[in-house]
Amino acid sequence: MNTYFLKSVGAVFAAALLSSSAFAATPASVPSGAYSVETSHTQIGFSVLHFGFTYYSGQFSGVTGTLQLDEAHPDASHLNVTIPVSSVSTTSTVLTDELKNSEWFDIAKYPEATFVSTQVRQTAADEALVTGNLTLHGVTHPEVLHVHFVGAGVNPMDKAYTVGFQAQATIHRSDFGVKKYVPYVGDDVTMTIAGAFEKTAAK
């Protein structure tokens, strides 16, 4: 494969990216309607202080769910997502397996976690606070997501209209009965969420 061909392909791909509205859209330009989680590009990362030495991280994948977006009335928007807890992964296979057992997430008994919004409050043009009920380890507790609008437009790869957000939240794992090694392994868990949603075709 020669250099000229590679440069040509790269130029065409770059043009496709720039011609899509993905890098220019504002929240106000995103069409209202139903969206579904684009699972392969949605990730939930978590970080916890480990014995006061390091912030140890892992992630969940395989997220599914829906977003009902109301551009004219953001407070009427609604989010409902499901997280397969068995998808938890870290850089240590031993720890990953341990997190799945009954002393931690107990995935045999509680295979899924859910977040269902109860309030959406826009705080800036591209920022919002999303309050909702997080159910994890059989316990439901209210939590708040700090959400930042990243971009929207037609994905040049699959031609689906996509909107993306970045969100952060800090939860206390003891609120959900996951207390092993607290306080040596931190109770505060920082979550970072990359959420991609594709517009659902009208029926």
MARBA-3410 file (N, C-alpha, C, O; in Angstrom, 1 decimal):
203
0.9,-1.2,0.0,0.0,0.0,0.0,0.9,1.2,0.0,1.7,1.4,0.9 ~ 0.8,2.1,-1.1,1.8,3.2,-1.2,1.4,4.4,-0.3,0.3,4.5,0.1 ~ 2.4,5.3,-0.1,2.2,6.4,0.7,1.1,7.4,0.2,0.3,7.9,0.9 ~ 1.0,7.5,-1.2,0.0,8.4,-1.8,-1.4,7.9,-1.5,-2.3,8.7,-1.1 ~ -1.6,6.6,-1.5,-2.9,6.0,-1.3,-3.3,6.3,0.2,-4.4,6.7,0.5
-2.3,6.1,1.1,-2.6,6.3,2.5,-3.0,7.7,2.8,-3.9,8.0,3.6 ~ -2.3,8.7,2.2,-2.5,10.1,2.4,-3.9,10.4,1.8,-4.6,11.2,2.4 ~ -4.3,9.8,0.7,-5.6,10.1,0.1,-6.7,9.6,1.0,-7.7,10.3,1.2 ~ -6.6,8.4,1.5,-7.6,7.9,2.4,-7.7,8.7,3.6,-8.8,9.0,4.1 ~ -6.6,9.2,4.2,-6.6,10.0,5.3,-7.3,11.3,5.1,-8.0,11.8,5.9
-7.0,11.9,3.9,-7.6,13.2,3.5,-9.1,13.1,3.4,-9.9,13.9,3.8 ~ -9.6,12.0,2.8,-11.0,11.7,2.6,-11.7,11.6,4.0,-12.8,12.1,4.2 ~ -11.1,10.8,4.8,-11.6,10.6,6.2,-11.7,11.9,7.0,-12.7,12.2,7.6 ~ -10.6,12.7,6.9,-10.6,14.0,7.6,-11.7,14.9,7.1,-12.4,15.6,7.9 ~ -11.9,14.9,5.8,-13.0,15.7,5.2,-14.3,15.3,5.6,-15.2,16.1,5.9
-14.5,14.0,5.8,-15.8,13.4,6.2,-16.1,13.9,7.7,-17.2,14.2,8.0 ~ -15.0,13.8,8.5,-15.2,14.3,9.9,-15.5,15.7,10.0,-16.4,16.1,10.7 ~ -14.8,16.5,9.2,-15.1,18.0,9.2,-16.4,18.4,8.7,-17.0,19.4,9.1 ~ -16.9,17.6,7.7,-18.1,18.0,7.0,-19.3,17.6,7.9,-20.4,18.2,7.8 ~ -19.1,16.6,8.8,-20.2,16.3,9.7,-20.2,17.4,10.7,-19.3,18.1,10.9
-21.4,17.6,11.4,-21.5,18.7,12.3,-21.0,18.3,13.7,-21.3,19.0,14.7 ~ -20.3,17.2,13.8,-19.9,16.7,15.1,-19.1,17.7,15.9,-19.1,17.7,17.2 ~ -18.3,18.6,15.2,-17.4,19.5,16.0,-17.9,20.9,16.1,-17.3,21.8,16.6 ~ -19.1,21.1,15.5,-19.6,22.5,15.5,-21.0,22.6,16.2,-21.4,23.7,16.5 ~ -21.6,21.5,16.5,-23.0,21.6,17.1,-23.0,22.2,18.5,-22.0,22.0,19.2
-24.0,22.9,18.8,-24.2,23.4,20.2,-25.4,22.6,20.8,-26.2,22.0,20.0 ~ -25.5,22.6,22.1,-26.7,21.9,22.7,-28.0,22.3,22.1,-28.9,21.5,21.9 ~ -28.2,23.6,21.8,-29.4,24.2,21.3,-29.8,23.6,20.0,-30.9,23.7,19.5 ~ -28.7,23.2,19.2,-29.0,22.7,17.8,-29.3,21.2,17.8,-29.6,20.7,16.7 ~ -29.2,20.5,18.9,-29.4,19.1,18.9,-30.9,18.8,18.9,-31.6,19.3,19.8
-31.4,18.0,17.9,-32.8,17.8,17.9,-33.4,17.0,19.0,-32.8,16.1,19.5 ~ -34.6,17.4,19.5,-35.3,16.7,20.5,-35.7,15.3,20.0,-35.7,15.0,18.8 ~ -36.0,14.4,21.0,-36.5,13.1,20.6,-35.8,12.0,21.4,-35.1,12.2,22.4 ~ -36.1,10.8,21.0,-35.6,9.6,21.7,-34.2,9.2,21.1,-34.0,9.2,19.9 ~ -33.3,8.9,22.0,-31.9,8.4,21.7,-31.7,7.1,22.5,-32.2,6.9,23.6
-30.8,6.3,21.9,-30.4,5.0,22.6,-28.9,5.1,22.8,-28.2,5.6,22.0 ~ -28.5,4.4,23.9,-27.1,4.4,24.2,-26.3,3.7,23.1,-26.7,2.6,22.6 ~ -25.2,4.3,22.6,-24.4,3.7,21.6,-23.3,2.9,22.5,-22.3,3.5,22.9 ~ -23.6,1.7,22.7,-22.9,0.9,23.7,-21.4,0.8,23.5,-20.6,0.9,24.4 ~ -20.9,0.6,22.3,-19.5,0.4,22.0,-18.6,1.6,22.3,-17.4,1.5,22.5
-19.2,2.8,22.4,-18.5,4.0,22.7,-18.9,4.7,24.0,-18.7,5.9,24.2 ~ -19.6,3.9,24.8,-20.0,4.4,26.1,-19.2,3.7,27.2,-19.2,2.4,27.2 ~ -18.5,4.4,28.1,-17.7,3.8,29.1,-18.0,4.5,30.5,-18.3,5.7,30.5 ~ -17.9,3.7,31.5,-18.0,4.2,32.9,-16.7,3.8,33.6,-16.4,2.7,33.9 ~ -15.9,4.8,33.9,-14.6,4.6,34.6,-14.8,4.9,36.1,-15.6,5.8,36.5
-14.1,4.3,37.0,-14.1,4.6,38.4,-12.7,4.6,39.0,-11.8,4.0,38.5 ~ -12.5,5.4,40.0,-11.2,5.5,40.7,-11.4,5.6,42.2,-12.4,6.3,42.7 ~ -10.6,4.9,42.9,-10.7,4.9,44.4,-9.3,4.9,45.0,-8.4,4.3,44.5 ~ -9.2,5.7,46.1,-7.9,5.8,46.8,-7.5,4.4,47.4,-8.3,3.9,48.2 ~ -6.3,4.0,47.1,-5.9,2.6,47.5,-4.8,2.8,48.6,-3.7,3.1,48.4
-5.2,2.5,49.9,-4.3,2.6,51.0,-3.6,3.9,51.2,-2.5,3.9,51.7 ~ -4.1,5.0,50.6,-3.5,6.3,50.7,-2.3,6.4,49.8,-1.6,7.5,49.9 ~ -2.0,5.5,48.9,-0.8,5.5,48.1,-1.2,5.9,46.6,-0.5,6.8,46.1 ~ -2.2,5.4,46.0,-2.5,5.6,44.6,-4.0,5.6,44.4,-4.8,5.1,45.3 ~ -4.4,6.3,43.4,-5.8,6.2,42.9,-5.9,5.1,41.9,-5.4,5.2,40.8
-6.6,4.0,42.3,-6.7,2.8,41.4,-7.9,2.9,40.6,-9.0,3.2,41.1 ~ -7.8,2.6,39.3,-9.0,2.7,38.4,-9.4,1.4,37.8,-8.7,0.5,37.7 ~ -10.7,1.5,37.3,-11.2,0.4,36.6,-12.4,0.9,35.7,-12.6,2.1,35.7 ~ -13.1,0.0,35.1,-14.2,0.5,34.3,-15.3,-0.5,34.1,-15.1,-1.7,34.3 ~ -16.5,0.0,33.7,-17.6,-0.9,33.3,-17.9,-0.6,31.8,-17.7,0.5,31.3
-18.4,-1.6,31.1,-18.7,-1.4,29.7,-20.0,-2.1,29.4,-20.7,-2.7,30.4 ~ -20.5,-2.1,28.2,-21.7,-2.8,27.8,-23.0,-2.1,28.3,-24.0,-2.7,28.5 ~ -22.9,-0.8,28.5,-24.0,0.0,29.0,-25.1,0.1,27.9,-24.8,0.2,26.7 ~ -26.3,0.0,28.4,-27.5,0.1,27.5,-28.4,1.1,28.1,-28.3,1.5,29.3 ~ -29.4,1.6,27.3,-30.4,2.5,27.9,-30.9,3.6,26.9,-30.6,3.5,25.7
-31.6,4.5,27.4,-32.3,5.5,26.6,-32.1,6.9,27.2,-32.0,7.1,28.4 ~ -32.2,7.9,26.3,-32.2,9.3,26.6,-33.4,10.0,25.9,-33.4,9.9,24.6 ~ -34.3,10.6,26.6,-35.3,11.3,26.0,-34.9,12.8,26.1,-34.9,13.4,27.2 ~ -34.6,13.4,25.0,-34.0,14.7,25.0,-35.0,15.8,24.5,-35.6,15.6,23.5 ~ -35.1,16.8,25.3,-36.0,17.9,25.0,-35.2,19.2,25.0,-34.9,19.8,26.0
-34.9,19.6,23.7,-34.0,20.8,23.5,-34.7,22.0,24.0,-34.0,22.9,24.6 ~ -36.0,22.2,23.8,-36.6,23.4,24.2,-36.8,23.5,25.7,-36.8,24.6,26.3 ~ -37.0,22.3,26.4,-37.2,22.3,27.8,-36.3,21.2,28.4,-36.7,20.1,28.7 ~ -35.0,21.6,28.6,-34.0,20.6,29.1,-34.5,19.9,30.4,-34.1,18.7,30.6 ~ -35.2,20.6,31.2,-35.6,19.9,32.5,-36.6,18.8,32.3,-36.9,18.1,33.2
-37.2,18.7,31.1,-38.1,17.6,30.7,-37.4,16.4,30.2,-38.0,15.4,29.9 ~ -36.1,16.5,30.0,-35.3,15.4,29.5,-35.2,14.3,30.5,-35.4,14.5,31.7 ~ -35.0,13.0,30.0,-35.0,11.9,30.9,-33.9,10.9,30.5,-33.8,10.6,29.3 ~ -33.2,10.3,31.5,-32.2,9.3,31.2,-32.4,8.1,32.0,-32.8,8.1,33.2 ~ -32.2,6.9,31.3,-32.4,5.6,32.0,-31.4,4.7,31.4,-31.5,4.3,30.2
-30.4,4.3,32.2,-29.4,3.4,31.7,-29.2,2.2,32.6,-29.5,2.2,33.8 ~ -28.7,1.1,32.0,-28.4,-0.2,32.7,-26.9,-0.5,32.5,-26.4,-0.5,31.4 ~ -26.3,-0.9,33.6,-24.9,-1.2,33.6,-24.7,-2.7,34.0,-25.0,-3.0,35.1 ~ -24.1,-3.5,33.2,-23.9,-4.9,33.6,-22.7,-4.9,34.5,-21.5,-4.7,34.1 ~ -22.9,-5.2,35.8,-21.8,-5.1,36.8,-20.7,-6.2,36.5,-19.6,-6.0,36.8
-21.1,-7.2,35.8,-20.1,-8.3,35.5,-19.1,-7.8,34.5,-18.1,-8.5,34.3 ~ -19.3,-6.7,33.9,-18.3,-6.1,32.9,-17.2,-5.4,33.6,-16.3,-5.0,32.9 ~ -17.2,-5.3,34.9,-16.1,-4.6,35.6,-14.8,-5.2,35.2,-14.6,-6.4,35.1 ~ -13.8,-4.3,35.0,-12.5,-4.7,34.6,-11.4,-3.8,35.2,-11.7,-2.6,35.4 ~ -10.3,-4.4,35.6,-9.1,-3.6,36.1,-7.9,-4.2,35.4,-8.0,-5.1,34.6
-6.8,-3.6,35.7,-5.5,-4.1,35.1,-5.0,-5.4,35.8,-4.0,-5.9,35.4 ~ -5.7,-5.8,36.8,-5.4,-7.0,37.6,-6.5,-8.0,37.4,-7.6,-7.8,37.9 ~ -6.2,-9.2,36.8,-7.3,-10.2,36.7,-7.7,-10.7,38.0,-8.8,-11.1,38.2 ~ -6.7,-10.8,39.0,-7.1,-11.3,40.3,-8.1,-10.3,41.0,-9.1,-10.7,41.6 ~ -7.8,-9.0,40.9,-8.7,-8.0,41.5,-10.0,-8.0,40.8,-11.1,-7.9,41.4
-10.0,-8.1,39.5,-11.3,-8.1,38.7,-12.2,-9.2,39.2,-13.4,-9.0,39.4 ~ -11.6,-10.4,39.3,-12.4,-11.5,39.8,-12.9,-11.3,41.2,-14.0,-11.7,41.6 ~ -12.0,-10.7,42.1,-12.4,-10.4,43.4,-13.6,-9.5,43.5,-14.5,-9.7,44.3 ~ -13.6,-8.5,42.7,-14.7,-7.5,42.7,-16.0,-8.1,42.3,-17.1,-7.5,42.7 ~ -16.0,-9.2,41.7,-17.3,-9.8,41.3,-17.8,-10.7,42.4,-19.0,-11.1,42.3
-17.1,-11.0,43.4,-17.5,-12.0,44.4,-18.5,-11.3,45.4,-18.8,-10.1,45.3 ~ -18.9,-12.1,46.4,-20.0,-11.7,47.3,-19.6,-10.6,48.3,-20.4,-10.0,48.9 ~ -18.2,-10.5,48.5,-17.8,-9.4,49.4,-17.7,-8.1,48.8,-17.5,-7.1,49.5 ~ -17.8,-8.0,47.4,-17.8,-6.7,46.7,-19.1,-6.6,46.0,-20.2,-6.3,46.6 ~ -19.1,-6.7,44.7,-20.4,-6.4,43.9,-21.4,-7.5,43.9,-22.6,-7.3,43.7
-20.9,-8.7,44.2,-21.8,-9.9,44.3,-22.7,-10.0,43.0,-23.9,-9.9,43.1 ~ -22.0,-10.2,41.9,-22.7,-10.1,40.6,-23.7,-11.3,40.4,-24.6,-11.2,39.6 ~ -23.5,-12.4,41.1,-24.4,-13.5,41.0,-25.8,-13.1,41.5,-26.8,-13.5,41.0 ~ -25.8,-12.2,42.5,-27.1,-11.8,43.1,-27.5,-10.4,42.5,-28.7,-10.2,42.4 ~ -26.6,-9.6,42.2,-26.9,-8.2,41.7,-26.2,-8.0,40.4,-25.2,-7.3,40.3
-26.6,-8.6,39.3,-25.9,-8.6,38.0,-25.9,-7.2,37.3,-25.1,-7.0,36.4 ~ -26.8,-6.4,37.7,-27.0,-5.1,37.0,-27.1,-3.9,38.0,-27.5,-4.1,39.1 ~ -26.6,-2.8,37.5,-26.8,-1.5,38.2,-27.6,-0.6,37.2,-27.5,-0.8,36.0 ~ -28.4,0.3,37.8,-29.2,1.2,36.9,-29.1,2.6,37.5,-28.9,2.8,38.6 ~ -29.3,3.5,36.5,-29.5,5.0,36.9,-30.7,5.5,36.2,-30.7,5.4,34.9
-31.6,6.1,36.9,-32.8,6.6,36.3,-32.9,8.1,36.8,-33.0,8.3,38.0 ~ -32.9,9.0,35.9,-32.9,10.4,36.3,-34.3,10.8,36.9,-35.3,10.3,36.5 ~ -34.2,11.7,37.8,-35.4,12.3,38.4,-35.5,13.8,38.2,-36.6,14.4,38.3 ~ -34.4,14.4,37.8,-34.3,15.9,37.6,-33.2,16.2,36.7,-32.1,15.7,36.9 ~ -33.4,17.1,35.7,-32.3,17.6,34.9,-32.4,19.1,35.0,-33.4,19.8,34.7
-31.2,19.7,35.4,-31.2,21.2,35.6,-30.0,21.7,34.8,-28.8,21.4,35.1 ~ -30.3,22.5,33.7,-29.2,23.1,32.9,-28.6,24.2,33.7,-29.3,25.1,34.2 ~ -27.3,24.2,33.8,-26.6,25.3,34.6,-25.8,26.2,33.7,-25.4,27.3,34.2 ~ -25.5,25.9,32.5,-24.8,26.7,31.5,-25.2,26.2,30.1,-25.9,25.2,30.0 ~ -24.7,26.8,29.1,-25.1,26.5,27.7,-24.8,25.0,27.4,-25.5,24.3,26.7
-23.6,24.5,28.0,-23.2,23.1,27.7,-23.0,22.3,29.0,-22.2,21.4,29.0 ~ -23.7,22.7,30.1,-23.5,22.0,31.3,-24.9,21.8,32.0,-25.8,22.5,31.8 ~ -25.0,20.7,32.7,-26.2,20.3,33.4,-25.9,19.5,34.6,-24.9,18.8,34.7 ~ -26.8,19.5,35.6,-26.8,18.6,36.7,-27.9,17.7,36.5,-29.1,18.1,36.4 ~ -27.6,16.4,36.5,-28.7,15.3,36.4,-28.7,14.5,37.6,-27.8,13.8,38.0
-29.8,14.7,38.4,-30.1,14.0,39.6,-30.9,12.7,39.3,-31.8,12.7,38.4 ~ -30.5,11.6,39.9,-31.3,10.4,39.7,-31.0,9.4,40.7,-30.3,9.6,41.7 ~ -31.7,8.2,40.6,-31.6,7.1,41.5,-30.7,6.1,40.9,-30.9,5.5,39.9 ~ -29.6,5.9,41.7,-28.6,4.8,41.3,-28.9,3.6,42.1,-28.9,3.7,43.3 ~ -29.2,2.5,41.4,-29.4,1.2,42.1,-28.2,0.3,41.9,-27.9,0.0,40.8
-27.5,0.0,43.0,-26.3,-0.8,42.9,-26.2,-1.8,44.1,-26.5,-1.3,45.2 ~ -25.9,-3.0,43.9,-25.7,-4.0,45.0,-27.1,-4.1,45.8,-27.1,-4.3,47.0 ~ -28.2,-3.9,45.1,-29.5,-4.1,45.7,-30.0,-2.9,46.5,-31.0,-2.9,47.2 ~ -29.2,-1.8,46.4,-29.6,-0.5,47.2,-29.8,0.6,46.2,-29.0,0.8,45.3 ~ -30.8,1.4,46.4,-31.1,2.6,45.6,-30.8,3.8,46.4,-31.2,4.0,47.6
-30.0,4.7,45.8,-29.6,6.0,46.5,-29.5,7.1,45.5,-29.1,6.9,44.4 ~ -30.0,8.3,45.9,-29.9,9.4,44.9,-28.5,9.9,44.7,-27.7,10.0,45.6 ~ -28.1,10.2,43.5,-26.8,10.7,43.1,-26.9,11.8,42.1,-28.0,11.9,41.4 ~ -25.9,12.6,41.9,-25.9,13.7,41.0,-24.8,13.6,40.0,-23.6,13.4,40.4 ~ -25.1,13.6,38.7,-24.1,13.7,37.6,-23.8,15.1,37.2,-24.8,15.8,36.9
-22.6,15.5,37.1,-22.2,16.8,36.5,-21.9,16.5,35.0,-20.9,15.9,34.7 ~ -22.8,17.0,34.2,-22.7,16.6,32.8,-22.3,17.7,31.9,-22.7,18.9,32.0 ~ -21.4,17.4,31.0,-20.8,18.4,30.0,-21.1,17.9,28.6,-20.8,16.8,28.2 ~ -21.8,18.8,27.8,-22.0,18.4,26.4,-20.7,18.5,25.6,-20.0,19.5,25.7 ~ -20.4,17.4,24.9,-19.2,17.3,24.1,-19.4,17.7,22.6,-18.7,18.6,22.1
-20.4,17.1,22.0,-20.7,17.4,20.6,-21.8,16.5,20.0,-22.2,15.6,20.7 ~ -22.2,16.9,18.8,-23.3,16.1,18.2,-23.1,16.3,16.7,-22.6,17.2,16.2 ~ -23.7,15.3,16.0,-23.7,15.4,14.5,-23.8,14.0,13.9,-24.0,13.0,14.7 ~ -23.7,13.9,12.6,-23.8,12.6,11.9,-22.5,11.9,12.0,-21.5,12.4,11.5 ~ -22.5,10.7,12.6,-21.2,9.9,12.6,-20.9,9.5,11.2,-21.6,8.8,10.6
-19.7,9.9,10.8,-19.3,9.6,9.4,-19.1,8.1,9.1,-19.0,7.7,8.0 ~ -19.0,7.3,10.2,-18.7,5.9,10.0,-20.0,5.1,9.8,-20.2,4.3,8.9 ~ -21.0,5.3,10.7,-22.3,4.6,10.5,-23.5,5.4,10.1,-24.6,4.9,10.0 ~ -23.2,6.8,9.9,-24.3,7.7,9.4,-25.4,7.9,10.4,-26.4,8.5,10.1 ~ -25.2,7.6,11.7,-26.2,7.8,12.7,-26.0,9.1,13.4,-24.9,9.5,13.7
-27.1,9.8,13.6,-27.0,11.1,14.3,-26.6,10.8,15.8,-27.4,10.0,16.4 ~ -25.5,11.3,16.3,-25.0,11.0,17.6,-24.8,12.2,18.4,-24.3,13.2,17.9 ~ -25.1,12.1,19.7,-24.8,13.2,20.6,-24.0,12.6,21.8,-24.2,11.5,22.2 ~ -23.0,13.3,22.2,-22.1,12.8,23.2,-21.9,13.7,24.4,-21.9,15.0,24.3 ~ -21.8,13.1,25.6,-21.6,13.9,26.8,-20.5,13.3,27.7,-20.1,12.1,27.5
-19.9,14.1,28.5,-18.9,13.6,29.5,-19.5,14.0,30.9,-20.0,15.1,31.1 ~ -19.5,13.0,31.8,-20.1,13.3,33.1,-19.2,12.8,34.2,-18.4,11.9,34.0 ~ -19.3,13.4,35.4,-18.6,13.0,36.5,-19.5,13.0,37.8,-20.5,13.7,37.9 ~ -19.2,12.1,38.7,-19.9,12.0,39.9,-19.0,11.3,41.0,-18.1,10.6,40.6 ~ -19.3,11.6,42.2,-18.6,11.0,43.3,-19.6,10.3,44.2,-20.5,11.0,44.7
-19.5,9.0,44.4,-20.4,8.3,45.3,-19.7,7.7,46.4,-18.5,7.5,46.4 ~ -20.4,7.4,47.5,-19.9,6.6,48.6,-20.3,5.2,48.5,-21.5,4.9,48.6 ~ -19.3,4.3,48.3,-19.7,2.9,48.1,-20.3,2.3,49.3,-21.1,1.3,49.2 ~ -20.0,2.8,50.5,-20.7,2.3,51.7,-22.2,2.5,51.7,-22.9,1.8,52.3 ~ -22.6,3.6,51.0,-24.1,3.8,50.9,-24.8,2.6,50.2,-26.0,2.4,50.4
-24.0,1.9,49.4,-24.6,0.7,48.7,-24.2,-0.6,49.3,-24.4,-1.7,48.7 ~ -23.7,-0.6,50.5,-23.3,-1.8,51.2,-22.1,-2.5,50.7,-21.8,-3.6,51.1 ~ -21.3,-1.7,50.0,-20.0,-2.3,49.5,-18.9,-1.7,50.4,-18.4,-0.6,50.1 ~ -18.6,-2.3,51.5,-17.8,-1.7,52.6,-16.4,-2.3,52.8,-15.7,-1.9,53.7 ~ -16.1,-3.3,52.0,-14.9,-4.1,52.3,-13.6,-3.1,52.3,-13.5,-2.4,51.3
-12.8,-3.3,53.3,-11.6,-2.5,53.4,-11.7,-1.0,53.7,-10.7,-0.3,53.7 ~ -13.0,-0.5,53.8,-13.1,0.9,54.2,-12.6,1.0,55.6,-13.0,0.2,56.5 ~ -11.7,2.0,56.0,-11.4,3.2,55.1,-10.0,3.0,54.4,-9.6,3.9,53.8 ~ -9.4,1.8,54.5,-8.1,1.7,53.9,-8.1,1.8,52.4,-7.3,2.4,51.8 ~ -9.2,1.2,51.8,-9.5,1.5,50.4,-10.7,2.4,50.5,-11.7,2.2,51.1
-10.5,3.6,49.8,-11.4,4.7,50.0,-12.9,4.4,49.8,-13.3,3.5,49.0 ~ -13.7,5.1,50.6,-15.1,5.0,50.5,-15.6,5.9,49.3,-16.6,5.5,48.6 ~ -15.0,7.0,49.0,-15.3,7.9,47.9,-14.9,7.2,46.6,-13.7,6.9,46.4 ~ -15.8,7.1,45.7,-15.5,6.5,44.4,-15.8,7.6,43.3,-17.0,8.0,43.2 ~ -14.8,8.0,42.6,-15.0,9.0,41.5,-15.3,8.3,40.2,-14.6,7.4,39.8
-16.4,8.7,39.6,-16.9,8.1,38.4,-16.7,9.1,37.2,-17.1,10.2,37.4 ~ -16.2,8.6,36.1,-16.1,9.4,34.9,-16.8,8.7,33.8,-16.5,7.5,33.5 ~ -17.7,9.3,33.1,-18.6,8.7,32.2,-18.5,9.3,30.8,-18.7,10.5,30.7 ~ -18.2,8.5,29.8,-18.3,9.0,28.4,-19.5,8.3,27.8,-19.6,7.1,27.6 ~ -20.5,9.2,27.5,-21.8,8.7,27.0,-22.1,9.1,25.6,-22.1,10.3,25.3
-22.3,8.1,24.8,-22.7,8.4,23.4,-24.1,7.8,23.1,-24.4,6.8,23.6 ~ -24.9,8.6,22.4,-26.3,8.3,22.2,-26.7,8.5,20.7,-26.3,9.5,20.2 ~ -27.3,7.5,20.1,-27.8,7.6,18.7,-29.2,7.9,18.7,-30.0,7.3,19.4 ~ -29.6,8.8,17.8,-31.0,9.1,17.6,-31.8,8.0,17.1,-31.4,7.3,16.1 ~ -33.0,7.7,17.7,-33.8,6.6,17.4,-34.7,7.0,16.2,-35.3,8.1,16.3
-34.8,6.2,15.2,-35.7,6.5,14.1,-37.1,6.6,14.5,-37.6,5.7,15.2 ~ -37.8,7.6,14.0,-39.2,7.7,14.3,-40.0,6.6,13.7,-39.8,6.2,12.5 ~ -41.0,6.1,14.4,-41.8,5.0,13.9,-43.1,5.5,13.2,-43.9,4.7,12.7
END
